[in-house]
Amino acid sequence: MILVFRHFFYKNYVGLSLWPFIFLKNGSLRQDDVLINHEKIHLRQQQELLILPFYMLYLTEWLLRTVWYLDSYRAYQNISFEREAYSHEHELGYLSKRKSFSFIKYLCR
C-alpha cells in the first residue's frame, strides 16, 4: 500500500518503506517506477527478515558505518540493504528473480 505523507521526510529523501507500507513525499512519485521498485525491494528484505530484525540490522549497520566513514549520508549509501536496492532499482523484474537474502552479498563490499 502506498501512502503520501509530506511532513515525514528529511531533506532529499522522498520514499520510505515501513512494512507493509510505502510512504512517499508527494503523490506524483506514485508514477516513479524506479522509486517504487526500490521501496518494494526493501519490503521484500523486511519480509524475509521477519520485519523487526530488518530494522535492528539496518540501524546497527548504519551506526557502524557512520563511525567507520565519519559521515552519516555515506554510511546510509553503504548499508547492504540500500546497496542492493540501488543496484537493482532500474530492473523492474528484479523481485521475480531475486534470491532470498540477496542483500548479504552487499554486506562486505
Rosetta silent file (secondary structure, phi, psi, omega in degrees, C-alpha in Angstrom):
SEQUENCE: MILVFRHFFYKNYVGLSLWPFIFLKNGSLRQDDVLINHEKIHLRQQQELLILPFYMLYLTEWLLRTVWYLDSYRAYQNISFEREAYSHEHELGYLSKRKSFSFIKYLCR
SCORE:     score description
SCORE:     0.000 S_00000001
   1 L     0.000  133.520 -178.694    0.000    0.000    0.000 S_00000001
   2 E  -106.633  127.633  179.038    1.371    3.402   -0.976 S_00000001
   3 E  -123.027  147.293  177.013    0.663    6.436    1.219 S_00000001
   4 E  -105.683  127.606 -177.633    1.636   10.077    0.739 S_00000001
   5 L  -146.515   90.962 -171.121    2.909   11.850    3.816 S_00000001
   6 H   -61.197  -35.715 -170.344    4.744   15.093    3.032 S_00000001
   7 H   -88.945    9.343 -175.025    5.922   16.005    6.526 S_00000001
   8 H   -93.720  -11.298 -167.795    7.652   12.706    7.236 S_00000001
   9 L  -107.668  145.699 -178.708   10.765   13.250    5.141 S_00000001
  10 L  -104.254  129.208  175.873   14.127   14.809    5.826 S_00000001
  11 L    48.847 -119.726 -172.666   15.952   16.821    3.139 S_00000001
  12 L   -87.346    1.049 -179.699   16.231   14.924   -0.162 S_00000001
  13 L   -72.433  134.365 -175.624   14.580   11.695    0.979 S_00000001
  14 L  -124.671  -11.568 -179.165   11.392   11.010   -0.985 S_00000001
  15 E  -144.665  153.054 -179.316   10.404    7.431   -0.150 S_00000001
  16 E  -154.805  135.437  177.081   10.378    5.093    2.820 S_00000001
  17 E  -108.021  120.900  172.856    9.246    1.517    3.326 S_00000001
  18 E  -129.137  107.252 -172.289    7.798    0.540    6.685 S_00000001
  19 L   -42.368  128.132    0.900    6.177   -2.855    6.401 S_00000001
  20 L  -101.742   24.628 -173.208    3.630   -3.108    4.798 S_00000001
  21 E  -107.963  153.501  166.871    3.532    0.494    3.577 S_00000001
  22 E  -114.917  121.254  177.165    5.494    2.642    1.162 S_00000001
  23 E  -100.069  135.357  179.010    5.440    6.297    2.190 S_00000001
  24 E  -122.526  151.663 -178.504    6.110    8.945   -0.452 S_00000001
  25 L   -70.591  -34.563  176.255    6.857   12.632   -0.102 S_00000001
  26 L  -149.824  159.335 -173.804    4.284   13.609   -2.746 S_00000001
  27 H   -62.331  -30.113 -179.047    1.609   11.983   -4.861 S_00000001
  28 H   -64.768  -21.858 -179.790    3.382   12.444   -8.178 S_00000001
  29 H   -70.493  -13.099  175.813    6.031    9.973   -7.025 S_00000001
  30 H   -59.557  -25.028 -178.564    3.458    7.168   -7.373 S_00000001
  31 H   -87.194   -6.095 -178.198    4.336    7.255  -11.088 S_00000001
  32 L   -84.641   93.720 -175.790    8.085    6.804  -10.458 S_00000001
  33 H   -61.553  -34.244 -179.546    8.514    3.100  -11.235 S_00000001
  34 H   -67.431  -46.717  178.243   12.189    3.108  -10.242 S_00000001
  35 H   -61.919  -45.078 -179.446   11.486    4.595   -6.799 S_00000001
  36 H   -62.707  -41.002  177.828    8.563    2.229   -6.220 S_00000001
  37 H   -63.075  -42.266  177.353   10.730   -0.738   -7.244 S_00000001
  38 H   -56.377  -47.979 -178.179   13.472    0.426   -4.848 S_00000001
  39 H   -69.318  -33.427  176.879   10.978    0.565   -1.993 S_00000001
  40 H   -67.386  -33.336  174.981    9.470   -2.814   -2.933 S_00000001
  41 H   -61.473  -42.160  176.905   12.946   -4.336   -2.700 S_00000001
  42 H   -63.441  -39.064  178.040   13.083   -3.009    0.870 S_00000001
  43 H   -61.770  -39.152  178.316    9.670   -4.517    1.614 S_00000001
  44 H   -66.182  -41.461  177.378   10.951   -7.904    0.441 S_00000001
  45 H   -60.390  -44.360 -179.725   14.066   -7.536    2.617 S_00000001
  46 H   -62.606  -43.096 -178.660   11.881   -6.667    5.593 S_00000001
  47 H   -63.006  -45.695 -176.504    9.596   -9.623    4.946 S_00000001
  48 H   -71.105  -22.140  176.284   12.381  -12.194    4.692 S_00000001
  49 L   -97.662   12.737  177.365   13.956  -10.959    7.932 S_00000001
  50 L    61.762   36.312  169.503   10.585  -11.028    9.706 S_00000001
  51 L    67.269  -73.056 -175.700   10.382   -7.216    9.863 S_00000001
  52 H   -58.947  -45.366  176.787   11.769   -6.256   13.287 S_00000001
  53 H   -59.757  -30.929  176.082   15.224   -7.845   12.752 S_00000001
  54 H   -58.188  -50.312 -177.565   15.450   -5.893    9.476 S_00000001
  55 H   -64.959  -37.257  178.540   15.125   -2.590   11.312 S_00000001
  56 H   -66.546  -44.033  178.131   17.581   -3.676   14.001 S_00000001
  57 H   -66.916  -40.405  179.063   20.166   -4.755   11.404 S_00000001
  58 H   -59.202  -50.979 -179.243   19.572   -1.633    9.318 S_00000001
  59 H   -64.050  -43.425  179.225   20.141    0.663   12.291 S_00000001
  60 H   -61.442  -46.036 -179.967   23.152   -1.323   13.539 S_00000001
  61 H   -64.255  -40.531  178.683   24.778   -1.290   10.123 S_00000001
  62 H   -63.351  -44.136  179.382   24.115    2.439    9.738 S_00000001
  63 H   -62.303  -46.422  179.284   25.628    3.205   13.153 S_00000001
  64 H   -62.723  -42.780 -179.661   28.742    1.103   12.484 S_00000001
  65 H   -71.205  -30.115  175.869   29.235    2.601    9.040 S_00000001
  66 H   -63.951  -42.446  176.002   28.716    6.128   10.405 S_00000001
  67 H   -65.226  -43.015 -177.989   31.589    5.540   12.804 S_00000001
  68 H   -63.356  -48.528 -175.983   33.654    3.935   10.028 S_00000001
  69 H   -90.588  -15.340 -173.546   33.088    6.704    7.444 S_00000001
  70 L    55.387   36.108 -177.485   32.516    9.593    9.867 S_00000001
  71 L  -157.396  112.625 -173.847   29.708   10.597    7.533 S_00000001
  72 H   -68.593  -33.728  179.391   26.096    9.581    8.118 S_00000001
  73 H   -71.693  -41.164  176.584   25.000   10.013    4.488 S_00000001
  74 H   -64.077  -36.808  176.354   27.892    7.935    3.155 S_00000001
  75 H   -61.182  -46.267  177.640   27.037    5.352    5.816 S_00000001
  76 H   -56.772  -46.121 -178.055   23.433    5.285    4.568 S_00000001
  77 H   -63.298  -24.111 -175.820   24.603    4.797    0.980 S_00000001
  78 L  -103.480    5.469  173.196   26.719    1.814    2.022 S_00000001
  79 L   -64.462  134.611 -175.531   24.160   -0.098    4.070 S_00000001
  80 H   -55.976  -38.586  179.153   23.848   -3.512    2.442 S_00000001
  81 H   -63.075  -41.997  179.068   20.061   -3.185    2.112 S_00000001
  82 H   -69.791  -39.455 -179.861   20.431    0.149    0.323 S_00000001
  83 H   -61.894  -42.750  176.747   23.224   -1.107   -1.908 S_00000001
  84 H   -62.914  -47.566 -177.348   21.081   -3.988   -3.115 S_00000001
  85 H   -62.905  -44.705  178.776   18.080   -1.725   -3.691 S_00000001
  86 H   -66.512  -35.823 -179.123   20.085    0.942   -5.539 S_00000001
  87 H   -66.376  -27.959 -173.138   21.879   -1.699   -7.633 S_00000001
  88 H  -120.825    7.975 -176.205   18.622   -3.200   -8.873 S_00000001
  89 L   -63.451  -26.121  179.587   16.070   -0.376   -8.732 S_00000001
  90 L   -84.417  -11.299  177.469   16.098    0.011  -12.530 S_00000001
  91 L   -90.761   92.181 -173.212   15.420   -3.714  -13.048 S_00000001
  92 L   -65.973  -18.094  176.798   11.657   -3.686  -12.728 S_00000001
  93 L   -99.046   10.906 -175.346   11.515   -7.504  -12.866 S_00000001
  94 H   -57.875  -43.363 -175.221   14.224   -7.967  -10.238 S_00000001
  95 H   -64.072  -26.291 -179.921   11.925   -9.152   -7.452 S_00000001
  96 H   -74.791  -19.711  179.725   10.617  -12.027   -9.560 S_00000001
  97 H  -115.231   -3.242 -177.267   14.141  -13.458   -9.916 S_00000001
  98 L   -66.512  134.748  175.343   15.703  -12.272   -6.651 S_00000001
  99 L   -86.975  150.461  178.691   17.050  -14.971   -4.368 S_00000001
 100 L   -57.547  144.141  176.555   16.340  -14.772   -0.636 S_00000001
 101 L    59.727   31.706  179.548   18.823  -12.828    1.471 S_00000001
 102 H   -63.218  -22.401  179.812   20.488  -11.306   -1.612 S_00000001
 103 H   -63.039  -22.663 -175.594   21.482   -8.270    0.452 S_00000001
 104 H   -60.097  -35.846 -178.783   24.150  -10.401    2.177 S_00000001
 105 H   -69.804  -10.942  176.487   26.474  -10.221   -0.820 S_00000001
 106 H   -96.177   -3.360 -175.675   26.496   -6.415   -0.398 S_00000001
 107 L   -66.659  -42.085 -173.781   27.450   -6.600    3.265 S_00000001
 108 L  -106.459   10.025  179.540   31.224   -6.837    2.839 S_00000001
 109 L   -85.198    0.000    0.000   31.712   -4.918   -0.390 S_00000001
